[in-house]
Structures are given as structure tokens and as C-alpha cells.
Amino acid sequence: MSNNSETATTTQTQTGDSAWTPRIVAFLCNWCSYAGADLAGMSRNAYPASIKIIRVPCSGRVDPMFVLKSFERGADMVLVSGCHPGDCHYTSGNYHARRKLMVFRELMEFLGIDSRRFKMSWVSAAEGAKWSSVVRDITAEATELGPYESFPSFATWEDSV
Amino acid sequence: MSPVATEVKTLNEAAARAFEEGGVSVFIGYGRSSDDEPAVPVFLRKADEADKLVFDGTCFSNLAVYLAKPEIKAMGKVGLVVKGCDRRAVNVLLREHVVERDNLFLIGVRCAGVGDPQLGKCGQCDVHDPPDCDVVVDDAVDSPSGDASETYAAAAEIESMSLEDRWDFWKGHMEKCIRCYACRQACPMCYCKRCIVDKTEPEWVESSATIRGNLAWNVARALHLTGRCVGCGECERVCPMGVPLGTINQKIGKLVEQWYEYKAGYSPDEDGPFSTWTPEDPEIGIL
């Protein structure tokens, strides 16, 4: 399965390609971003399979510790995506998410954790195309950044799931 | 509660007023256990025990930490000696309805700074005259000298390092942390009956003293103190391993002030930054 190193790499076959692909964990709000991702699928608008989607009722549900835990468990990048400001299904959940996660993002930088590995997006239920585009862009960036080896994660992805 | 604090000359007088006029059941102040030790908290049950009270540059502890303890709450009205930093902590507890103002008799001390050499926080103190106290003790009239604009200096020094150097710095400190939770015990705002690290089924924050677990603990505590930490610095002072964890809280305090124009502990009823929002809140790099 893995080519040379023992820790934190696994291959994913995509059209027979065995190069390393990043593990991206994504927290998607049920009403907007998850529906937008669903629309991308139904529209056959392809996006890389390196993204692992976790559905939450609202981006405001996302505790910053979820992001940290994702890195602990071997994620190379974490995305949180919700409704556009003003359009939250629960009125203000995304505003709370924005405050918590922007503070967290700066805290990460302060501690020496590369904040480029934490992304946020506003994707509505109608924005299937935007979803695919976001995933393609962040996958490209994650591939360029490489595996997150300096983070003290559990030894292998398999150990932590 | 009088609108203007009564000035008294000595702590003895303050204690007498607390019991006789204030009607307190317990008076929490600083005392001395031995000459070469810092001041310790003392709990007086009557006015004639007031000769135990001291106030000097070794009065480090933030006595507001006792206000949330069930044993103290069960005693009734509380008299509390507060430095400016401690008075700010009381405001956070008031805002969070942990205590009621009517249940407190506050003895403000015009502290000239603690520690020898004086602690960093004292240089930036802007609450030398603790606001809204019932009695003010004029033991020390000199203000600590210093510059309020230096409040975030310690955090700024770490910010000036490169990303890699910052990681090496914090990794080194997270290796030292032994998860004694002294930081949590010293903090007046850490009053949760069951702390997030105490939940084990499932485990929310790794309890083992690994770099990974220690990072998670320090991040979780700092996040739970967002908009609540008043920068009293006790957490860092009591850390037996010398982890500069106060700078993490300082960094978050700086963000909260810059982005949400909020500083904890200056008002007993202003909502905190994580309870509120505006449509124009700052966002960085949101796709």
C-alpha cells in the first residue's frame, strides 16, 4: 500500500495513480454546504476523493477542538464550510462559527501550526460548482504543502480510526 | 453597597467594616504562613481575627478563585480583598452570574505591584485603583510604573518568531507539561464542575502527558477563556514546569481587543465576544 515511509502516508488509487494524496477532513453544514456538495455530485461535477466529509447541522456546531482533533488523527488539511453570512439556517450559527474559528486560526499560527492547513468556506446549497472548485483548489494546495508530518499525530491514519 | 467606596487606613478596619456593616459570614484575604514564604489566603469568620491580614508584594494569588467554590458559596455573604487584576476577575464572575454583587463586600487595595522583581503584568496595570469596591484600602499609594501599551508584549515577542521557530518553542514547552492542572486550579474562571478534560467516555481531550495531549489541553483551556481571561497571570506563575502559557491567553486577549473591541473584566454585565457577533466580523481567507 504505502511506498517508502511508515507513518502518516497511504496511497489512494485514483485512475491507477499511486502518488501520495492528501487527507482532507471537511465539516459541512447540513443545510447549505452539504447540500451544495450533494448538488455537485448530482450534476456530475467531479471533485477529488481526498476529501472526507462530516455533516454537522450548522457550522456553528464545529468546536475548534474538532479541527485540532482532525490533525491529531492524521489529517493534512481541515475545511469547515457553512452557509453564507446572513443566510444561516439557524440565523446566526455561522456568525458564531466565524468568531470561534477565526480566533482559533490565529491561535494555531501563534503556536506554530500552519494556518494554511485550515480552510473555511461559505458554500450555499445552490453552489455545486463552487464546492467542486473549492475542493479542487484546496486539494492542490494540500498536495503542495505535503503530508503534515511535524504535527504530533497518532502514528498512522489506521491507528486512529 | 455605597456608590463611592469608603477609604480606610488598614485592613483591620476593612475587616471590621466587612463584618459589622457589610454583614459578611466569611472574609477572604491574605495572611502570612512564615516569613520566607509568599502570602497565603486566609479565611476569617469574625472581625477579631483580622490581625492575621497582610498586604505586601507577595500577595500574588487571585482570591476571586474562591468565589465559585461551593464551600464558600454555602457560607453566605463574602468579604474579599482584591487587587485591580482580581477585581476584574470578579467582574467576569458577576457577568457569568457565578456571584451576585449584593453577596459580596469588596475590599479594594491600591496595589503598587507584586513580586520582586515586579511581575510583568504589573507594569501594564490600568486598574491600580480597583473600581466599584465597598471599601478601598490605601496601603500603597504608588502606582506601578509602566506602559499600558505593553500589555501584549510577551505575546508579540513570540509572534515575531518564524512559524517553524514558534512550533519548536511550543513543542519544547508541551514536552515539559505534566498535566498537574495547577493552571486550572489557580484560575478564577476555571470553575466548571466537570472540566472538559475530566470527561472520559468519550475522551474529548487526551489526558496523557504527551506533546499531542498537552497541546490539546492548553489550546482547549485558552479557547474556553476567550473573552474571559483578565490576564492576572496566576496560571503561568503557578506552573511548576515554567510553561509560558499566559502568553497564549495574552495572544487571544489581543485578538479579542483588536477584532471585537472587548477586554474582559471592565464591566459586570457586558456580553462576551463568543456570545455576540456582528455581520461585519473580520474574516481571513474564507473561500
Interface residues (C-beta under 8 A of the other chain):
Chain A: P64 M65 L68 K69 E72 P85 G86 S92 Y95 H96 R98 R99 K100 M102 V103 F104 R105 E106 L107 E109 F110 L111 G112 I113 D114 S115 K119 M120 S121 W122 V134 D137 I138 S150 P152 S153 F154
Chain B: A155 I158 E159 L163 E164 D165 R166 W167 D168 F169 W170 K171 W204 V205 E206 T210 I211 R212 L215 A216 V219 A220 A222 L223 T226 I248 K251 I252 L255 V256 W259 Y260 P273 F274 W277 T278 P279 D281 P282 E283 I284 G285 I286 L287
